[in-house]
């Protein structure tokens, strides 16, 4: 088995230094930026590596793969919304739409809420005798 490196508990001075650098990053407003390469964020990353909180201190840039995935995801949503609007205009329920579009009923309902599409419901109760 491979040997796991045990993390040593930081000293009080190291913890105070880490908290000071963390406060500096938050004061600079970089708390929501995962891929920041400014001096404050780099110093915090190096301190975290020194204390054993991180494996590497070099902050990598994200690949374009996630942007492409998000674009295709949004494109599929747009196509589904157009299909759903056409089927809703024909008076189908969400269950019938989900069968025709081969999507789940919860997905159909989520898109209907997001894009304000009115989905009809079937009338329940007794049928008229005439």
N, CA, C and O of each residue as an XYZ file, in Angstrom:
520
protein
N       0.835     -1.188      0.000
C       0.000      0.000      0.000
C       0.871      1.240      0.000
O       1.979      1.251      0.536
N       0.338      2.285     -0.616
C       1.088      3.528     -0.620
C       0.937      4.218      0.732
O      -0.099      4.143      1.392
N       1.989      4.873      1.099
C       2.001      5.524      2.398
C       1.363      6.906      2.278
O       1.724      7.687      1.398
N       0.426      7.199      3.153
C      -0.259      8.482      3.144
C       0.501      9.446      4.036
O       0.857      9.132      5.172
N       0.741     10.634      3.486
C       1.463     11.640      4.253
C       0.531     12.215      5.310
O      -0.541     12.730      4.991
N       0.941     12.126      6.546
C       0.121     12.617      7.646
C       0.343     14.112      7.797
O       1.477     14.592      7.794
N      -0.752     14.834      7.927
C      -0.663     16.275      8.074
C      -0.338     16.618      9.523
O      -0.980     16.135     10.455
N       0.670     17.457      9.685
C       1.092     17.877     11.013
C       0.250     19.086     11.411
O       0.001     19.970     10.591
N      -0.181     19.125     12.647
C      -0.983     20.243     13.118
C      -0.134     21.507     13.140
O       0.980     21.500     13.665
N      -0.667     22.613     12.561
C       0.127     23.843     12.507
C       0.285     24.467     13.892
O      -0.528     24.265     14.793
N       1.352     25.222     14.017
C       1.578     25.931     15.277
C       0.636     27.130     15.354
O      -0.024     27.479     14.376
N       0.585     27.745     16.513
C      -0.296     28.891     16.707
C       0.120     30.047     15.790
O      -0.732     30.740     15.236
N       1.420     30.248     15.633
C       1.906     31.333     14.785
C       1.547     31.091     13.320
O       1.165     32.018     12.605
N       1.675     29.821     12.872
C       1.306     29.502     11.495
C      -0.186     29.719     11.264
O      -0.585     30.242     10.224
N      -1.009     29.319     12.228
C      -2.455     29.499     12.098
C      -2.817     30.977     12.064
O      -3.691     31.382     11.299
N      -2.150     31.787     12.888
C      -2.417     33.225     12.891
C      -2.005     33.854     11.571
O      -2.710     34.714     11.042
N      -0.856     33.425     11.033
C      -0.399     33.942      9.740
C      -1.365     33.548      8.624
O      -1.671     34.349      7.741
N      -1.836     32.314      8.678
C      -2.793     31.838      7.672
C      -4.090     32.649      7.742
O      -4.629     33.049      6.710
N      -4.589     32.890      8.955
C      -5.818     33.677      9.113
C      -5.624     35.123      8.670
O      -6.540     35.737      8.122
N      -4.427     35.666      8.910
C      -4.148     37.032      8.472
C      -4.173     37.127      6.946
O      -4.743     38.061      6.381
N      -3.551     36.155      6.294
C      -3.553     36.156      4.825
C      -4.944     35.899      4.254
O      -5.317     36.461      3.224
N      -5.700     35.051      4.928
C      -7.070     34.790      4.497
C      -7.932     36.048      4.629
O      -8.746     36.337      3.753
N      -7.753     36.793      5.721
C      -8.480     38.050      5.897
C      -8.094     39.063      4.827
O      -8.947     39.815      4.356
N      -6.826     39.092      4.436
C      -6.376     40.019      3.397
C      -7.023     39.688      2.050
O      -7.388     40.586      1.291
N      -7.160     38.399      1.764
C      -7.793     37.982      0.508
C      -9.275     38.361      0.517
O      -9.807     38.824     -0.492
N      -9.935     38.165      1.650
C     -11.359     38.507      1.748
C     -11.551     40.017      1.660
O     -12.489     40.480      1.011
N     -10.673     40.795      2.308
C     -10.764     42.252      2.230
C     -10.539     42.758      0.809
O     -11.113     43.771      0.411
N      -9.711     42.062      0.050
C      -9.473     42.458     -1.341
C     -10.649     42.092     -2.234
O     -10.739     42.569     -3.365
N     -11.556     41.244     -1.736
C     -12.734     40.880     -2.522
C     -12.507     39.720     -3.466
O     -13.266     39.552     -4.420
N     -11.492     38.917     -3.231
C     -11.177     37.802     -4.121
C     -11.686     36.468     -3.586
O     -11.211     35.413     -4.009
N     -12.644     36.499     -2.664
C     -13.071     35.252     -2.021
C     -13.842     34.344     -2.969
O     -13.835     33.126     -2.786
N     -14.509     34.905     -3.983
C     -15.285     34.063     -4.889
C     -14.524     33.721     -6.169
O     -15.063     33.030     -7.034
N     -13.292     34.187     -6.305
C     -12.496     33.930     -7.504
C     -11.552     32.768     -7.234
O     -10.571     32.910     -6.505
N     -11.853     31.624     -7.824
C     -11.069     30.415     -7.567
C      -9.714     30.441     -8.278
O      -8.763     29.815     -7.808
N      -9.611     31.149     -9.393
C      -8.405     31.104    -10.209
C      -7.679     32.448    -10.216
O      -7.184     32.875    -11.258
N      -7.612     33.108     -9.081
C      -6.940     34.405     -8.996
C      -5.429     34.184     -8.854
O      -4.986     33.294     -8.128
N      -4.651     35.006     -9.557
C      -3.198     34.856     -9.483
C      -2.524     36.130     -8.960
O      -1.385     36.422     -9.323
N      -3.223     36.885     -8.110
C      -2.618     38.075     -7.526
C      -1.670     37.653     -6.396
O      -1.632     36.484     -6.011
N      -0.916     38.605     -5.877
C       0.080     38.302     -4.846
C      -0.564     37.778     -3.563
O      -0.039     36.860     -2.932
N      -1.706     38.366     -3.176
C      -2.373     37.945     -1.945
C      -2.843     36.490     -2.033
O      -2.635     35.699     -1.114
N      -3.471     36.162     -3.144
C      -4.000     34.797     -3.304
C      -2.868     33.779     -3.437
O      -2.976     32.663     -2.930
N      -1.786     34.157     -4.115
C      -0.648     33.248     -4.245
C       0.009     32.999     -2.885
O       0.406     31.876     -2.577
N       0.119     34.063     -2.072
C       0.710     33.903     -0.747
C      -0.160     33.004      0.127
O       0.352     32.183      0.889
N      -1.476     33.162      0.013
C      -2.388     32.302      0.767
C      -2.267     30.853      0.310
O      -2.275     29.940      1.135
N      -2.156     30.638     -1.000
C      -2.018     29.275     -1.527
C      -0.719     28.630     -1.056
O      -0.704     27.452     -0.697
N       0.372     29.397     -1.057
C       1.649     28.851     -0.588
C       1.609     28.531      0.898
O       2.159     27.521      1.335
N       0.951     29.398      1.683
C       0.819     29.144      3.122
C      -0.034     27.897      3.365
O       0.263     27.103      4.257
N      -1.078     27.732      2.581
C      -1.938     26.544      2.727
C      -1.174     25.277      2.379
O      -1.367     24.239      3.013
N      -0.301     25.357      1.370
C       0.510     24.190      1.017
C       1.528     23.885      2.120
O       1.770     22.724      2.451
N       2.110     24.928      2.674
C       3.083     24.756      3.750
C       2.449     24.080      4.971
O       3.084     23.259      5.633
N       1.212     24.428      5.257
C       0.520     23.875      6.419
C      -0.112     22.517      6.129
O      -0.593     21.851      7.045
N      -0.115     22.103      4.866
C      -0.657     20.790      4.534
C      -2.108     20.798      4.125
O      -2.719     19.734      4.016
N      -2.689     21.980      3.891
C      -4.080     22.048      3.473
C      -4.260     21.805      1.991
O      -5.342     21.410      1.556
N      -3.215     22.035      1.204
C      -3.277     21.856     -0.252
C      -2.138     20.965     -0.698
O      -1.130     20.813     -0.007
N      -2.323     20.379     -1.870
C      -1.279     19.531     -2.441
C      -0.286     20.338     -3.264
O       0.901     20.014     -3.292
N      -0.753     21.376     -3.931
C       0.126     22.187     -4.776
C      -0.280     23.644     -4.633
O      -1.449     23.940     -4.384
N       0.672     24.558     -4.787
C       0.368     25.973     -4.594
C       0.122     26.704     -5.906
O      -0.342     27.844     -5.895
N       0.421     26.074     -7.031
C       0.218     26.735     -8.315
C      -1.274     26.686     -8.635
O      -1.877     25.614     -8.678
N      -1.854     27.856     -8.856
C      -3.277     27.927     -9.185
C      -3.415     27.788    -10.694
O      -2.875     28.592    -11.454
N      -4.136     26.769    -11.117
C      -4.271     26.485    -12.544
C      -5.481     27.210    -13.116
O      -6.459     27.467    -12.414
N      -5.398     27.529    -14.372
C      -6.507     28.146    -15.087
C      -7.495     27.065    -15.504
O      -7.086     25.949    -15.825
N      -8.773     27.375    -15.505
C      -9.753     26.372    -15.933
C      -9.667     26.166    -17.441
O      -9.276     27.070    -18.180
N     -10.033     24.979    -17.885
C     -10.006     24.700    -19.310
C     -11.291     25.212    -19.959
O     -12.261     25.541    -19.277
N     -11.274     25.271    -21.272
C     -12.452     25.733    -22.011
C     -13.533     24.666    -22.075
O     -14.632     24.930    -22.562
N     -13.237     23.466    -21.590
C     -14.197     22.369    -21.657
C     -15.488     22.718    -20.924
O     -16.577     22.385    -21.390
N     -15.369     23.386    -19.780
C     -16.566     23.686    -18.985
C     -17.413     24.754    -19.651
O     -18.641     24.717    -19.566
N     -16.766     25.711    -20.315
C     -17.540     26.721    -21.041
C     -18.311     26.084    -22.192
O     -19.471     26.418    -22.432
N     -17.656     25.162    -22.904
C     -18.348     24.482    -24.001
C     -19.510     23.646    -23.493
O     -20.573     23.606    -24.113
N     -19.305     22.974    -22.355
C     -20.388     22.175    -21.778
C     -21.573     23.042    -21.398
O     -22.726     22.669    -21.618
N     -21.284     24.199    -20.827
C     -22.363     25.107    -20.424
C     -23.112     25.622    -21.648
O     -24.336     25.746    -21.612
N     -22.400     25.923    -22.724
C     -23.039     26.413    -23.939
C     -23.934     25.339    -24.559
O     -25.047     25.635    -24.993
N     -23.455     24.100    -24.602
C     -24.289     23.042    -25.166
C     -25.496     22.768    -24.277
O     -26.582     22.468    -24.774
N     -25.308     22.870    -22.966
C     -26.407     22.691    -22.018
C     -27.496     23.743    -22.256
O     -28.682     23.417    -22.298
N     -27.084     25.009    -22.412
C     -28.046     26.081    -22.660
C     -28.721     25.914    -24.013
O     -29.910     26.204    -24.148
N     -27.989     25.457    -25.006
C     -28.562     25.254    -26.343
C     -29.621     24.157    -26.309
O     -30.674     24.295    -26.931
N     -29.351     23.067    -25.587
C     -30.328     21.980    -25.467
C     -31.578     22.476    -24.753
O     -32.694     22.100    -25.112
N     -31.390     23.325    -23.735
C     -32.545     23.891    -23.039
C     -33.396     24.730    -23.979
O     -34.624     24.643    -23.948
N     -32.755     25.541    -24.814
C     -33.502     26.383    -25.747
C     -34.304     25.540    -26.729
O     -35.458     25.852    -27.022
N     -33.696     24.478    -27.236
C     -34.397     23.602    -28.174
C     -35.580     22.938    -27.490
O     -36.667     22.853    -28.062
N     -35.369     22.464    -26.260
C     -36.445     21.812    -25.516
C     -37.578     22.776    -25.202
O     -38.743     22.379    -25.221
N     -37.264     24.029    -24.915
C     -38.303     25.006    -24.609
C     -39.170     25.269    -25.832
O     -40.388     25.401    -25.706
N     -38.567     25.346    -27.003
C     -39.345     25.564    -28.224
C     -40.274     24.382    -28.483
O     -41.444     24.570    -28.816
N     -39.753     23.161    -28.330
C     -40.593     21.972    -28.509
C     -41.725     21.953    -27.489
O     -42.868     21.625    -27.807
N     -41.378     22.314    -26.254
C     -42.362     22.287    -25.190
C     -43.448     23.325    -25.422
O     -44.619     23.058    -25.153
N     -43.089     24.491    -25.910
C     -44.087     25.529    -26.180
C     -45.046     25.085    -27.277
O     -46.245     25.352    -27.204
N     -44.517     24.403    -28.298
C     -45.378     23.905    -29.367
C     -46.346     22.844    -28.852
O     -47.525     22.844    -29.206
N     -45.839     21.939    -28.012
C     -46.709     20.891    -27.473
C     -47.720     21.456    -26.482
O     -48.846     20.964    -26.398
N     -47.331     22.483    -25.732
C     -48.266     23.108    -24.795
C     -49.367     23.831    -25.560
O     -50.510     23.885    -25.105
N     -49.030     24.383    -26.710
C     -50.041     25.029    -27.551
C     -51.061     24.041    -28.087
O     -52.195     24.417    -28.384
N     -50.663     22.767    -28.213
C     -51.585     21.724    -28.669
C     -52.471     21.217    -27.540
O     -53.395     20.440    -27.779
N     -52.197     21.653    -26.302
C     -53.028     21.278    -25.175
C     -52.609     19.999    -24.480
O     -53.439     19.346    -23.848
N     -51.337     19.622    -24.579
C     -50.866     18.405    -23.930
C     -50.491     18.683    -22.476
O     -50.130     19.804    -22.117
N     -50.580     17.657    -21.660
C     -50.150     17.780    -20.265
C     -48.651     17.544    -20.184
O     -48.017     17.160    -21.167
N     -48.089     17.778    -18.996
C     -46.647     17.607    -18.836
C     -46.248     16.138    -18.975
O     -45.156     15.842    -19.461
N     -47.108     15.224    -18.560
C     -46.800     13.798    -18.707
C     -46.757     13.396    -20.181
O     -45.884     12.635    -20.600
N     -47.697     13.908    -20.954
C     -47.708     13.602    -22.394
C     -46.525     14.243    -23.104
O     -45.956     13.660    -24.027
N     -46.159     15.445    -22.671
C     -44.981     16.098    -23.252
C     -43.715     15.323    -22.949
O     -42.848     15.171    -23.809
N     -43.615     14.832    -21.720
C     -42.407     14.101    -21.346
C     -42.274     12.814    -22.146
O     -41.159     12.402    -22.465
N     -43.388     12.173    -22.476
C     -43.335     10.973    -23.320
C     -42.914     11.319    -24.734
O     -42.099     10.610    -25.325
N     -43.457     12.399    -25.290
C     -43.132     12.770    -26.668
C     -41.697     13.270    -26.820
O     -41.040     13.001    -27.825
N     -41.214     14.006    -25.803
C     -39.873     14.584    -25.895
C     -38.795     13.667    -25.329
O     -37.606     13.960    -25.454
N     -39.199     12.562    -24.709
C     -38.256     11.627    -24.071
C     -37.431     12.316    -22.996
O     -36.217     12.131    -22.913
N     -38.106     13.113    -22.175
C     -37.498     13.786    -21.034
C     -38.338     13.462    -19.800
O     -39.456     12.961    -19.922
N     -37.801     13.745    -18.620
C     -38.550     13.458    -17.401
C     -39.607     14.537    -17.163
O     -39.506     15.657    -17.663
N     -40.612     14.166    -16.390
C     -41.701     15.096    -16.101
C     -41.200     16.260    -15.249
O     -41.646     17.393    -15.425
N     -40.283     15.990    -14.332
C     -39.752     17.068    -13.491
C     -38.942     18.071    -14.316
O     -38.957     19.266    -14.020
N     -38.238     17.600    -15.344
C     -37.481     18.480    -16.233
C     -38.440     19.388    -17.000
O     -38.183     20.581    -17.162
N     -39.544     18.813    -17.470
C     -40.547     19.586    -18.195
C     -41.130     20.667    -17.289
O     -41.266     21.822    -17.693
N     -41.475     20.278    -16.056
C     -42.056     21.243    -15.120
C     -41.051     22.337    -14.746
O     -41.430     23.494    -14.568
N     -39.773     21.972    -14.626
C     -38.742     22.960    -14.299
C     -38.595     23.988    -15.413
O     -38.501     25.186    -15.147
N     -38.576     23.523    -16.664
C     -38.475     24.453    -17.791
C     -39.723     25.318    -17.903
O     -39.639     26.495    -18.255
N     -40.885     24.734    -17.604
C     -42.126     25.510    -17.681
C     -42.121     26.634    -16.653
O     -42.566     27.744    -16.947
N     -41.622     26.360    -15.451
C     -41.524     27.411    -14.429
C     -40.492     28.464    -14.829
O     -40.704     29.662    -14.640
N     -39.381     28.002    -15.379
C     -38.300     28.922    -15.716
C     -38.684     29.876    -16.841
O     -38.326     31.053    -16.800
N     -39.408     29.384    -17.842
C     -39.738     30.190    -19.010
C     -41.203     30.600    -19.053
O     -41.673     31.074    -20.088
N     -41.932     30.431    -17.962
C     -43.335     30.851    -17.840
C     -44.210     30.290    -18.963
O     -44.903     31.035    -19.655
N     -44.167     28.996    -19.129
C     -45.001     28.325    -20.124
C     -46.188     27.718    -19.397
O     -46.022     27.012    -18.402
N     -47.395     27.997    -19.898
C     -48.616     27.486    -19.277
C     -48.884     26.088    -19.807
O     -49.061     25.891    -21.009
N     -48.913     25.121    -18.901
C     -49.200     23.729    -19.261
C     -50.605     23.400    -18.781
O     -50.952     23.637    -17.624
N     -51.396     22.858    -19.676
C     -52.771     22.521    -19.333
C     -52.820     21.228    -18.534
O     -51.951     20.364    -18.653
N     -53.858     21.121    -17.720
C     -54.099     19.880    -16.984
C     -55.412     19.302    -17.462
O     -56.329     20.038    -17.827
N     -55.501     18.003    -17.461
C     -56.735     17.335    -17.884
C     -57.790     17.524    -16.809
O     -57.478     17.578    -15.619
N     -59.037     17.624    -17.236
C     -60.139     17.743    -16.289
C     -60.359     16.406    -15.615
O     -60.379     15.366    -16.273
N     -60.525     16.434    -14.299
C     -60.784     15.219    -13.554
C     -62.248     15.196    -13.157
O     -62.902     16.235    -13.064
N     -62.744     14.006    -12.929
C     -64.122     13.895    -12.479
C     -64.948     13.069    -13.451
O     -64.414     12.387    -14.327
N     -66.247     13.146    -13.279
C     -67.144     12.355    -14.113
C     -67.262     12.959    -15.492
O     -67.192     14.175    -15.672
N     -67.444     12.079    -16.464
C     -67.670     12.526    -17.825
C     -69.147     12.860    -17.988
O     -69.994     12.239    -17.346
N     -69.461     13.817    -18.827
C     -70.881     14.119    -19.039
C     -71.567     12.944    -19.740
O     -70.962     12.255    -20.561
N     -72.819     12.735    -19.405
C     -73.537     11.594    -19.977
C     -74.122     11.893    -21.334
O     -74.662     10.981    -21.960
N     -74.049     13.103    -21.823
C     -74.630     13.430    -23.136
C     -73.599     13.488    -24.192
O     -73.917     13.750    -25.352
